[in-house]
Amino acid sequence: MPSVPLNRLCYNLGMGVPRKRRWFQFRLRTLLIATMAIAVGCAWLSSRMAAKRRERVAVETLRKNGWAVTYDYQLAADGKYDATRQPPIPDWLGKVLGDDFFCDPSSLFAEIGDDSELDEVKDALRQMHTVKTFRVCGSSSVTDRGLSVITDLTQLESLEFIASSGITDASIPRLKRLTKLKWLSLNSRHVSEQSLRELKTALPRLRIADLGDDEPE
């Protein structure tokens, strides 16, 4: 029986002539995937650069007001500050993107007299999305209004008033929003032990100096 060409057989069955898969189809798919990946990367880069510009302005504002801002790369393995540590970025890339492009502010240290000093920098504080530690030194008259500005730092793990503060029980609900908080020292005569225990119940990992707890290592 004579063989029937494949093209003729497909035509007779109403299937049309089979088409050969062309290599350019694979190349087009690869090109589309590569284009999409580049677009996503460019969008991330643009967003990161914009965020870093806002952050740099905020850091400059805080430092002009006498605040100390520490970056994560400046912390040694034991958690201690080391001013000699350098940003983890090559010099040539740092000149293009900025030395702080791949690192973030991690702690703040400030001498705050009263709430008005926090009002002056509240817009800058809202750009400190990565800060985990905040220490207030000196005898402070910061009240519940001032603390409401501080609690915008939602990533806080440690908040400490080294000297006295004017914070009261009214701030406890705001503190409950700091779900990552592990260490707290309000140093205030106006906060009841009952309110602090309620806070500790809401945040089980939290240790409170005012209740006699030891600071976590």
C-alpha positions in Angstrom: 0.0 0.0 0.0 1.5 3.3 -1.0 2.3 5.6 1.8 0.4 8.9 2.1 2.4 12.0 2.9 1.6 13.5 6.3 0.5 16.8 4.9 -2.0 15.1 2.6 -3.3 12.9 5.3 -3.9 15.8 7.7 -5.6 17.7 4.8 -7.9 14.8 4.1 -8.9 14.5 7.8 -9.7 18.2 7.9 -6.9 19.0 10.3 -5.1 21.4 8.0 -1.4 21.3 7.4 0.6 20.8 10.6 2.9 23.6 11.4 6.4 23.3 12.6 7.2 25.0 15.9 9.5 27.7 15.2 12.4 28.7 17.4 11.5 32.3 17.3 8.4 31.4 19.4 10.7 30.3 22.2 12.9 33.3 21.8 9.8 35.6 22.0 8.6 34.0 25.2 12.1 34.4 26.7 12.2 38.0 25.6 8.8 38.7 27.2 9.9 37.0 30.5 13.1 39.0 30.5 11.3 42.2 29.8 8.9 41.6 32.6 11.8 40.8 35.0 13.6 44.0 34.0 10.4 46.0 34.5 9.9 44.6 38.0 13.5 45.3 38.9 13.3 48.8 37.6 10.1 49.5 39.5 11.8 48.2 42.8 14.9 50.2 42.1 12.9 53.4 41.5 10.7 52.8 44.6 13.8 52.1 46.8 15.6 55.2 45.5 12.6 57.4 46.2 12.3 55.9 49.7 16.0 56.5 50.4 15.8 60.1 49.3 13.0 60.7 51.8 14.9 58.8 54.5 18.0 60.9 54.0 16.1 64.1 54.4 14.6 62.7 57.6 17.9 61.6 59.0 19.4 65.0 58.2 16.5 66.7 60.0 16.9 64.5 63.1 20.7 65.1 63.3 20.3 68.8 62.9 18.0 68.6 66.0 20.8 66.8 67.9 19.5 63.3 67.5 21.9 60.3 67.0 20.9 58.0 64.2 22.6 54.6 63.9 22.5 52.3 60.9 22.2 48.5 61.0 25.7 48.0 59.5 27.2 50.0 62.5 26.1 47.3 64.9 28.5 44.5 65.7 27.5 40.9 66.2 27.1 41.5 69.9 24.7 44.4 69.3 27.2 47.1 70.3 27.8 50.3 68.2 31.0 50.3 66.1 31.7 53.6 64.4 34.5 52.0 62.3 32.2 49.6 60.4 31.7 50.6 56.8 28.5 50.3 54.6 28.3 46.9 52.8 28.5 48.4 49.3 31.4 48.9 46.9 32.7 52.5 46.6 31.8 52.8 43.0 28.2 51.7 43.6 27.9 53.8 46.7 28.7 56.9 44.5 25.8 56.0 42.2 23.1 54.8 44.7 24.4 56.2 48.0 26.3 54.4 50.8 23.1 53.7 52.7 21.2 52.1 49.8 21.5 48.6 51.1 21.3 49.4 54.8 18.7 51.0 57.1 18.5 53.2 60.3 18.1 50.9 63.3 18.3 53.0 66.4 17.7 56.6 67.6 19.2 58.3 70.7 18.0 61.8 71.7 17.8 64.2 74.6 14.2 65.4 74.5 13.0 68.1 76.9 9.2 68.1 76.1 6.6 67.2 73.5 7.3 70.3 71.3 10.7 68.8 70.4 9.0 65.7 69.1 6.5 67.8 67.2 9.3 69.4 65.3 10.6 66.1 64.0 7.4 64.1 63.7 7.4 64.1 59.9 11.0 62.9 59.9 10.1 60.1 62.4 7.4 58.8 60.0 10.2 58.0 57.5 12.1 55.9 60.1 10.3 52.7 59.1 13.1 50.4 60.2 14.1 51.8 63.6 14.1 49.1 66.3 15.6 50.9 69.2 14.8 54.3 70.7 16.4 55.8 73.8 15.5 59.1 75.4 18.1 60.5 77.8 18.0 63.4 80.2 15.1 64.4 82.5 12.2 64.4 80.1 8.8 66.1 80.2 7.5 64.0 77.4 3.8 63.3 77.9 1.2 61.1 76.3 1.0 63.5 73.4 4.7 63.1 72.7 4.5 59.3 73.1 1.8 59.2 70.4 4.5 60.6 68.0 7.0 57.9 69.1 4.5 55.1 68.6 4.5 55.8 64.8 7.7 53.8 64.9 5.9 50.5 64.4 9.0 48.3 64.2 10.3 49.3 67.7 11.6 46.5 69.8 13.1 48.6 72.5 11.8 51.9 74.0 13.6 53.4 77.0 13.3 56.6 78.9 16.6 56.7 80.8 15.4 59.4 83.1 11.9 60.4 84.2 9.0 61.0 81.9 5.5 62.4 82.2 3.7 59.4 80.5 0.5 58.2 82.1 -1.9 55.2 81.8 -3.5 56.9 78.8 -0.6 55.8 76.6 -1.0 52.1 77.3 -3.4 51.5 74.3 -1.0 53.2 72.0 1.9 51.0 73.3 -0.2 47.9 72.6 0.1 48.7 68.9 3.9 48.1 69.1 3.5 44.4 68.6 7.3 43.8 68.2 8.2 45.6 71.4 10.4 43.5 73.7 11.8 46.0 76.1 10.2 49.0 77.7 11.3 51.5 80.4 8.9 54.4 80.8 10.4 55.7 84.1 7.2 57.4 85.0 5.4 57.9 88.3 2.1 58.3 86.5 1.7 54.8 85.1 0.1 52.2 87.4 1.4 48.7 87.9 -2.0 47.4 86.8 -1.7 49.2 83.4 1.8 47.8 82.9 0.6 44.3 83.6 -2.2 44.7 81.1 0.3 45.8 78.6 2.5 42.8 79.3 -0.5 40.5 78.9 -1.2 42.1 75.5 2.5 41.7 74.4 3.7 38.4 76.0 7.3 38.8 74.8 7.6 42.3 76.4 9.8 42.9 79.5 9.2 46.0 81.4 11.8 47.7 83.6 9.2 49.5 85.7 8.0 46.0 86.8 11.5 44.9 87.7 12.1 42.8 84.6 15.7 42.4 83.2 16.5 43.7 79.8 16.5 40.9 77.2 20.0 40.0 75.8 
